[in-house]
Amino acid sequence: MQKSIQMAKHSLKYILIFLSTVIVLTGMLVLAAKIPQSSIKDNVRESAEYLCQGELFDTVIEGVKGSEIDRYADSILLTIAYQYDSEHPLVSIMWSSYYYTRFQNENENLLEAVNDGYEPNQQYLRYWHGSNAFVRPLLMVFNLKQIYIFNGIILIILVIWLMAVLIRNKAYVPAIGVLVGLIGTSSWFVPFSLEYTWTYIIMLVMSIIGVKLALHGKWNRMGIFFMVGGIITNYMDFLSTETITLLVPLLLILWVRMHKENTPVVHQIRFAVKMMFAWGWGYLGMWIMKWVLSAIILQENVLPYVLEHISERLGGDIGLSLWQYITGALLKNIKCLFPFGYGMAGIFAGCALVLLAVYFGYVYHKKHINKKHILLYLIIGLVPYIRYIVLHNHSYLHCFFTYRAQMATIIAIVFILEELTEWRWMHGNAGKRKS
C-alpha cells in the first residue's frame, strides 16, 4: 500500500512538472507574439533582403553536402515570427500562419509580406515553433545575420564550458568524444542556420547540467531533467537532430556513472531505459499537447493537418523502393560526416581513421573487457540509424542536416574504444602489446 502511494505521488509530480513546463513555454510564446509587428519590421526586412541574396539551399563548400545551409526553414520561421497577431497572440501561435505563394521561394514570400503587407494564408500548426519565443524578441535588436553571429558566440561559450567541466573532473575520454563528435558533424556550419542551432544549444546545456548532476550523485533528479529536456526539444526543434538532446547527455552521464559508482551493468541499462522513456514522454507529450491545445483553442479538428505531416515523414514517394529509400537514407547520412563528404581524399582519410581506431582496439586491447558496457554504448550509438530507417523519407531528403544526429554515434564509438583499449601504453609502455 505504501509503495502504491509513493508511486502515485511520483507520477503526480511528473505530471505537474510536465503541465507547468507546458504552461510556462506557451506563455513565453504568447508574450513574444504580443510584441508589436512595428518593433521588428525593419530588422525582418533586412533579414529578408539578406535571405534573398542567396539560394534557399546553398553549400558553403562546393560539392560538400554536409556544408549545405537551409535558408528555407529559416525563411518560414521568420515569416511566422513576423506575422504573429499581437491582438490575438494565443490563437496566432496555435495556427503559426505565414504568407505563402507557390510561385515564389519562401525568402521572396517573406520579403513581399514585409514590404507589401500581405496577410498570412498558410498554417504551420503541427509544430510549436517555440524558438520564436527567442527569435522575435531578438529581432527587436538584431537582423538575421546578427542573430547567426549571436548564436555562434553562444555555441562557442557552451562548448568551452562543457569541455571545462569535463576536463576539470578528469573526464578526458568524454571530452575527446565531444570534440570528435563536434568535428565529425561539422558543427562549425551549425550557426549559419537557425534550424540547426536549437538542438545543439539544448544538447550542450543539457550535457553541462547533466554531467554536474551526475558528479554530485543527483540521480533522483535525472528523470525530470530528461523529461523537461524532451519537452523543450519538441518546443524548439523543427524535426532536425532531435535525438542528440537525449543521447549525447545520456552517454556523458552514463560514463560518469560507470566511473563514479561500482554498480552492476544491469542497473546502468535500467537507468538508460528510464531516461529514454522520460525524454520520449516529454518529447511526444509536448507534441500531443500542441495538437490538443490547438483543437481546444481554435475549435477545429486539427488531425488532418497532423496526419498529413506524419505520413509524409514516414513515407513519401520520389520513385524509390522501400529498400532504396532505407539504404539511401543510411548511406547519405553517413557520407555527410566529416571528412567522408570531401571527395575521394575525404573518403580515404575517413577510412584511415576508422582503420586506425580498429588497430588500436585490437593491438592494445584490454585483458578484461566489459562487454556489457560495450553493448550499452553500441545500442545507444545505433539509435540515430533507427531514426533514419523509421523516418526514411525525411532522412533521405534532408540528410544534409539529419546526419548530425550521428554525433551520439561518434561519442559511443569513442567510449567503446576506451572499453576495448589498454591505455597504459601511452605512459611509457608503447610498443608492448597487452595480452
Secondary structure by P-SEA (a helix, b strand, c coil): caaaaaaaaaaaaaaaaaaaaaaaaaaaaaaaaaccccccaaaaaaaaaaaaccccccccccccccccccaaaaaaaaaaaaacccccaaaaaaabbbbbbccccaaaaaaaaaacccccccccccccccccccaaaaaacccaaaaaaaaaaaaaaaaaaaaaaaaaacaaaaaaaaaaaaaaaccccccccccccaaaaaaaaaaaaaaaaaaaccccaaaaaaaaaaaaaaaccccccccccccaaaaaaaaaaaacccccaaaaaaaaaaaaaaaaaaaaaaaaaaaaaaaaaacccaaaaaaaaaaaaacccccccaaaaaaaaaaaaaaacccccccaaaaaaaaaaaaaaaaaaccccccccaaaaaaaaaaaaaaaaaaaaaaaaaaaaacccccccaaaaaaaaaaaaaaaccccccccccccccc
